C-alpha cells in the first residue's frame, strides 16, 4: 500500500516565495551594479520509482531547489539586469539534462527542465542585452551527493578552467567530457549511452 504524500514543505509556500524577492532586494541594495545571476545550487537524491512514495518532502525539495528556484530568480532579476552593463544569467544544468541516469530520475528531470527553460529564456531576452549561458557539467568531484561521497568524475579545477575558457570565448552552451558528448549526441547515440549505463548498473 502506498504511503500518502505528507508534506509541510511546499515550493509554493508564501514564505518561500518571498525569500527570492528578499534576496533580490538585498543584492541590488548592496551591489547596485550587480550584472550577473548564476543559478548553480542543486541537490541530488537517488529514488526508486517502483517502491511507492516514501519521502515526498525530499523530492519536492529537489524540484524546488533545482528547477523552481532558478526560474523564479531569473524572472525576478531580469528587470534589474536589463539596466546593467554586460548583463548575464548563467544556469548550471548537467549532462543528465541530455542523457538521463535512472537512479536519479528527479534530478535528471529537473536538469532537463532547466535546460529547456534556459533555451526559452535566451530567446525571450535576445533583444534585451542579457547574455544567457548554460554550463553543462559531467560528474565532477564535488559534494553534490554528500560530503566525501563523489570522489569520481572530473577534477574540479580542470573542469572549471576548461569551461570558463570557452565561456570567455563567447560560447553560450558549454559541456565538458562526457557531458559534452551527451550534449552533442544524436538520439541513437543517447539511446546507446542509456543502454550502456543500464548494463553497468545491472547486478
C-alpha positions in Angstrom: 0.0 0.0 0.0 1.4 3.4 -1.0 2.1 5.9 1.7 0.0 9.0 1.4 2.1 12.1 0.4 2.6 14.2 3.5 4.5 17.4 3.5 4.9 20.6 5.4 7.3 21.8 2.7 6.0 23.4 -0.5 7.8 25.4 -3.1 4.6 27.4 -3.3 4.6 28.3 0.3 4.2 32.1 0.7 7.3 32.5 2.9 9.4 30.6 0.4 8.1 32.7 -2.4 9.1 35.8 -0.5 12.7 34.6 0.1 13.9 35.2 -3.5 12.3 38.7 -3.5 14.2 39.5 -0.3 17.4 38.2 -1.9 16.9 40.4 -4.9 16.2 43.5 -2.7 19.3 42.9 -0.6 21.5 42.1 -3.5 20.7 45.2 -5.5 21.0 47.4 -2.4 24.4 46.1 -1.5 25.7 45.7 -5.1 24.0 48.4 -7.2 25.9 47.4 -10.4 25.3 43.7 -10.0 25.1 42.4 -13.5 25.3 38.5 -13.3 22.9 36.0 -11.9 24.4 32.5 -11.5 21.9 29.7 -10.8 24.1 26.9 -9.5 22.5 25.4 -6.4 21.2 21.9 -6.7 20.7 18.7 -4.7 20.6 15.1 -5.9 18.8 12.1 -4.4 18.5 8.5 -5.6 14.9 7.4 -5.9 13.2 4.1 -6.6 10.1 4.8 -8.7 8.7 1.3 -8.1 8.7 1.4 -4.3 5.9 4.0 -3.9 6.1 7.3 -2.1 8.3 7.0 1.0 9.6 10.5 1.3 7.8 13.0 -0.9 9.2 16.0 1.0 12.7 15.1 -0.2 11.6 15.0 -3.9 9.5 18.2 -3.5 12.6 20.0 -2.2 14.7 18.7 -5.1 12.2 20.1 -7.6 12.0 23.4 -5.8 15.8 23.9 -5.4 16.9 22.6 -8.8 14.1 23.9 -11.1 11.6 26.3 -9.4 14.2 28.4 -7.7 16.4 29.2 -10.8 13.2 30.0 -12.9 11.9 32.3 -10.1 15.2 34.1 -9.6 15.7 34.6 -13.3 12.3 36.2 -13.7 12.9 38.4 -10.6 16.3 39.6 -11.6 15.7 40.3 -15.3 14.3 43.8 -14.9 17.4 44.8 -12.8 19.8 43.1 -15.2 18.3 44.9 -18.2 19.6 48.2 -16.7 23.2 47.0 -16.2 26.3 46.9 -18.4 27.1 43.5 -19.9 24.4 41.6 -18.0 24.2 37.8 -17.9 22.3 34.9 -16.5 24.3 31.6 -16.0 22.3 28.4 -15.5 24.2 25.3 -14.4 22.4 22.2 -15.7 24.0 18.8 -16.2 24.9 16.2 -18.7 21.9 14.4 -17.3 19.7 17.0 -18.9 20.5 15.2 -22.1 21.2 11.6 -21.1 19.3 10.5 -18.1 20.5 8.4 -15.2 17.5 6.4 -14.0 18.6 6.1 -10.3 18.4 9.9 -10.0 15.2 10.4 -12.0 14.0 13.5 -10.3 17.4 15.2 -10.6 17.6 14.3 -14.3 14.1 15.7 -14.9 14.9 19.0 -13.1 18.1 19.5 -15.2 16.2 18.7 -18.4 13.6 21.2 -17.4 16.2 23.9 -16.6 17.9 23.3 -20.0 14.5 23.8 -21.7 13.8 26.9 -19.7 17.3 28.3 -20.5 16.7 27.9 -24.2 13.4 29.8 -23.9 14.9 32.4 -21.7 17.7 33.0 -24.2 15.2 33.5 -27.0 13.0 35.9 -25.0 15.8 38.2 -23.8 17.7 38.2 -27.0 16.9 41.8 -27.7 17.5 43.0 -24.1 21.3 42.7 -24.0 21.2 39.9 -21.4 23.5 37.0 -22.3 22.2 33.6 -21.2 24.8 31.0 -20.7 24.3 27.3 -19.9 27.1 25.3 -18.3 26.6 21.6 -18.6 28.8 19.7 -16.2 29.5 16.0 -16.2 30.2 14.2 -12.9 32.6 16.5 -11.1 34.5 15.8 -7.8 32.3 17.9 -5.6 30.0 17.3 -2.6 26.8 17.1 -4.7 25.9 13.6 -3.5 27.0 14.4 0.1 30.4 15.3 1.7 33.1 12.9 0.6 30.9 10.7 -1.5 31.5 12.0 -5.0 35.2 11.1 -5.4 34.7 10.1 -9.1 34.3 12.3 -12.1 36.3 15.3 -13.4 38.7 17.1 -11.1 37.0 20.4 -10.2 39.8 22.8 -11.2 40.3 21.1 -14.6 36.6 21.3 -15.3 36.3 24.9 -14.2 39.3 26.1 -16.2 38.1 24.2 -19.3 34.6 25.5 -19.2 35.3 29.1 -18.3 37.8 29.5 -21.1 35.0 28.6 -23.6 32.5 30.9 -21.9 35.1 33.7 -22.1 35.4 33.0 -25.8 31.7 33.6 -26.2 30.1 30.1 -26.2 26.6 30.1 -24.7 26.2 26.4 -24.0 29.2 24.5 -22.8 29.8 20.9 -21.7 32.9 19.0 -20.7 34.0 15.5 -21.2 31.1 13.0 -21.0 28.5 15.9 -20.7 29.8 17.4 -23.9 29.4 14.1 -25.7 25.8 13.8 -24.4 25.0 17.4 -25.3 26.0 16.9 -28.9 24.8 13.3 -29.3 22.2 12.1 -31.7 19.1 10.3 -30.3 20.6 6.9 -31.4 23.8 7.7 -29.5 21.8 8.8 -26.4 19.9 5.5 -26.5 23.2 3.6 -26.7 24.6 5.6 -23.7 21.5 4.8 -21.7 21.7 1.1 -22.6 25.4 1.1 -21.6 24.5 2.7 -18.3 21.8 0.1 -17.6 24.2 -2.7 -18.4 26.8 -1.3 -16.0 24.2 -0.8 -13.3 22.8 -4.3 -13.6 23.9 -6.7 -10.7 
